[in-house]
Amino acid sequence: METQLQIKLARRPVGVPGDETWELERSAPRPPEDGEVQVEVLYLSIDPAMRGWLNDVRSYIRPVAIGEVMRAMGIGRVVASRAPGLEEGALVVGTMGWQQLATMKAEHLTPVSEALAPPTTWLGVLGLTGLTAWFGLLDIGRPEPGQTVLVSGAAGAVGSVVGQIARIKGCRAVGIAGGADKRAALLKDFGYDAAIDYKAGNLNEQIRGTCSEGIDVFFDNVGGPILDAALRRINRGARIVICGAISGYNAATPPPGPANYMSLLINRARMEGFVVFDYVDRYPEAIAEMAGWLADGRLTHREHIVEGLESAPEALRMLFAGANQGKMLVKVKV
C-alpha cells in the first residue's frame, strides 16, 4: 500500500462531534523499525469513551492531540515485522487508531486466536467490552445469587453482557434501555428477567414495579436522571458500579451530580467507578471464563458493523444517538 487513509483530530468538538472535528489525510505508511510491526487494520471498535478522549481535560488517559490519528482499539493482521516472536500473518489486537495501516511497537499488541473466536469477537465480548462487563460486575458489583442486578444502557455492548453474566451467576437481571425494540431485545435476545423502556415514561414507577424487592447492584452506563431514579430503590449494602455516563458525554457544561446521593448514606451503600485497564494482568482469567460461556451457548452478543474507514465519524455519532443494534464496529478492510 503506497498510501493509506488516516482520520485525525482537527479541532475539539463542542457537543456531538461533527464532520469539522476530523481531517481525512492520505500519507505514506511508515515502515517498522526494530521492535515494531506494521499491521493492516481489519476492524475498529467504536466506544462511548472515545468522546471523552476528545476533551482537553485530565482523565485516566491523555486526550487525543490536535493533528493526531484518532485513538481506537482495533484488530488486524501483521503484514511486516521487525519484532522477534510476532510474525507476519499474526492476528493482533491493540490501540491502532483510525487508519488503514498501524506501525507500532510489538509489545503494545496482543496476539489472539482466530480458532477460538472470529476477529470481531476480540473487539466485543472477548475484548474490552466483555472485560469491562466482567470486572465491573464481578469485582466491583460483587453480586450474590438471588440478588437483583439493575443495568442501565442494558442493550448496549457492555450492558447486554452484564445482564447475561448476572443471570449466569444466579441473579435476577433487570435492564433499562430506550425504545420498545431494545426492550424486547433485552428479554428475547439477552435473557433479562425484566426490562424497562425509559422512553415510555414514569421511570421511577417502572423501576419500582420491576425491582419490587429493591436493587442490590446497579451497573450504570448512563448517569443523569436514570442514576438518580435507581438510587431511590437501592437496598441496604447495595453496590453502584459507575462504568460510564453516556447521557452527559456531549454536554457543553458538566452535568449536575446525582440529587439522591444521600441514599448511599441511608442504605450504607457504595458507589465506585473503575477503569478496565487496571485489570490487565487478569484479562486471561476473564477471557477464559467468557470463552467457555460462548462455547456452551450461555453468552450471546450482537454486532453492528459499518463499512469503510470513512464511516468512522458517523459511526461514533450513531453510537450516541442510540442507532446501533449491538457492538459498534467499523470494517476497515472492505
ZISUL-V712143 format. One record per residue. OMEGA is omega as a letter, one per 40 degrees, with the letter a starting at -180 (* if undefined). Layout:
# ZISUL-V712143
OMEGA
OMEGA
This chain:
# ZISUL-V712143
a
i
i
i
i
i
a
i
a
i
a
a
i
a
a
a
i
a
a
i
a
i
i
a
i
a
i
i
a
i
a
i
i
i
a
i
i
a
i
a
i
a
i
i
i
a
i
a
a
i
i
a
a
a
a
a
i
i
a
i
a
i
i
a
i
a
a
i
a
a
i
i
i
i
a
a
i
i
i
a
i
a
i
i
i
a
i
a
a
i
a
i
i
i
a
i
a
i
a
i
i
i
a
i
a
a
i
a
i
i
i
a
i
i
a
a
i
a
a
a
a
i
a
a
i
i
a
i
i
i
i
i
a
a
a
a
a
a
a
a
i
a
i
a
i
a
i
i
i
a
i
a
a
i
i
a
i
a
a
i
i
a
a
i
i
i
a
a
i
a
i
a
i
a
i
i
a
i
a
a
a
i
i
i
i
a
a
a
a
i
i
i
i
a
a
i
a
i
a
i
i
a
a
a
i
i
i
a
a
i
a
i
i
a
i
i
i
i
a
i
a
a
i
a
a
i
i
a
a
a
a
a
a
i
i
a
a
i
i
a
i
i
a
i
a
a
a
a
a
a
i
i
a
i
i
i
a
i
a
a
i
i
i
i
a
a
a
a
a
i
a
i
i
i
a
a
i
a
a
a
a
i
a
i
a
a
a
a
a
i
i
i
i
a
a
i
i
a
i
a
i
i
i
a
i
a
i
i
i
a
a
i
i
i
i
i
i
a
a
i
a
a
a
i
a
a
a
a
i
i
a
i
a
*
